[in-house]
Amino acid sequence: MVRGDYKEDFPCIAADGWQAGGKLFFVVKSQLDNDASDDGSNTVFKVDMSDSDIVDPAYVIDGKTYVRYRCIITSDMTQTYAMAGKKEKLIAEYQFVLPGVKPVTWPQFPLILYKDANRRRT
């Protein structure tokens, strides 16, 4: 993604593993750390989603039903991130948390952040 751009992603959770009241978290870090709150210096940005961010509670893919969320990454989340080069490989992760239940974490994946050649704001 390009630094400073608005982006939406639509993560899905299998309906049979989903419960109302759960929280879906998306975090992007410059490097792995042991910060459980995801508020440390390695966190580039994070998005916390709840039931109000569900855009389709019965989204079907290949005959299987999923709960589909909207993850909104606003331009200000990446705008101020200082980059050394033209692109930077960051680490991203989704995690679904239900009260009193062990969190479900998707495997970490790389997120490439690119500098924007045009830095206008309007």
FIPALO-771561 format. One record per residue (C-alpha): residue number from 1; residue in three letters; y, x, z. Coordinates in steps of 0.5 Angstrom, whole numbers. Layout:
BEGIN
  num  residu  north   east     up
  NUM     ALA      Y      X      Z
...
//
This chain:
BEGIN
  num  residu  north   east     up
    1     MET      0      0      0
    2     VAL      7      2     -1
    3     ARG     11      4      5
    4     GLY     16     -2      6
    5     ASP     13     -7      2
    6     TYR     11    -14      5
    7     LYS      3    -15      4
    8     GLU     -2    -20      6
    9     ASP     -9    -19      7
   10     PHE    -14    -25      8
   11     PRO    -20    -23     13
   12     CYS    -26    -27     14
   13     ILE    -31    -28     20
   14     ALA    -37    -31     19
   15     ALA    -37    -39     22
   16     ASP    -43    -38     26
   17     GLY    -40    -32     30
   18     TRP    -33    -35     30
   19     GLN    -30    -39     36
   20     ALA    -24    -43     37
   21     GLY    -19    -39     42
   22     GLY    -21    -32     40
   23     LYS    -16    -26     37
   24     LEU    -17    -22     31
   25     PHE    -13    -16     31
   26     PHE    -11    -11     26
   27     VAL     -9     -4     27
   28     VAL     -7      2     23
   29     LYS     -7      9     26
   30     SER     -5     16     24
   31     GLN    -11     19     28
   32     LEU    -16     16     32
   33     ASP    -15     16     40
   34     ASN    -17     13     46
   35     ASP    -12      8     47
   36     ALA    -15      1     48
   37     SER     -8     -2     48
   38     ASP     -6      0     41
   39     ASP      1      2     43
   40     GLY      0      9     43
   41     SER      4     14     39
   42     ASN     -2     14     34
   43     THR     -1      7     32
   44     VAL      3      6     26
   45     PHE      3     -2     26
   46     LYS     -1     -7     29
   47     VAL     -2    -15     27
   48     ASP     -5    -20     33
   49     MET     -8    -26     30
   50     SER    -10    -33     33
   51     ASP    -12    -39     31
   52     SER     -6    -41     28
   53     ASP     -6    -36     23
   54     ILE    -13    -39     20
   55     VAL    -11    -41     13
   56     ASP    -18    -44     12
   57     PRO    -23    -46     17
   58     ALA    -29    -47     12
   59     TYR    -28    -42      6
   60     VAL    -34    -41      2
   61     ILE    -37    -34     -1
   62     ASP    -44    -34     -4
   63     GLY    -46    -40      0
   64     LYS    -44    -38      6
   65     THR    -38    -41     11
   66     TYR    -33    -36     14
   67     VAL    -26    -38     18
   68     ARG    -21    -34     13
   69     TYR    -14    -32     17
   70     ARG     -8    -29     14
   71     CYS     -6    -22     16
   72     ILE      2    -21     15
   73     ILE      4    -14     14
   74     THR     12    -15     14
   75     SER     16     -9     11
   76     ASP     19     -7     17
   77     MET     12     -5     20
   78     THR     12      1     15
   79     GLN     19      2     13
   80     THR     21      7     19
   81     TYR     14     11     19
   82     ALA     16     18     17
   83     MET     11     21     12
   84     ALA     10     29     10
   85     GLY      8     28      3
   86     LYS      8     23     -2
   87     LYS      2     19      1
   88     GLU     -2     19      7
   89     LYS     -9     17      9
   90     LEU     -9     13     15
   91     ILE    -14      9     19
   92     ALA    -15      2     19
   93     GLU    -19     -3     23
   94     TYR    -20    -10     25
   95     GLN    -23    -13     31
   96     PHE    -25    -20     33
   97     VAL    -25    -21     41
   98     LEU    -27    -27     45
   99     PRO    -26    -28     52
  100     GLY    -32    -26     56
  101     VAL    -36    -23     50
  102     LYS    -37    -16     47
  103     PRO    -31    -15     41
  104     VAL    -34    -15     34
  105     THR    -31     -9     30
  106     TRP    -31     -8     23
  107     PRO    -32     -1     21
  108     GLN    -26      3     20
  109     PHE    -23      4     13
  110     PRO    -18      9     10
  111     LEU    -11      5      8
  112     ILE     -7     10      4
  113     LEU      1      9      5
  114     TYR      5     11     -1
  115     LYS     12     13     -1
  116     ASP     17      8     -5
  117     ALA     21     12    -10
  118     ASN     26      6    -10
  119     ARG     29      5     -3
  120     ARG     34     -1     -4
  121     ARG     33     -6      1
  122     THR     36    -12     -3
//
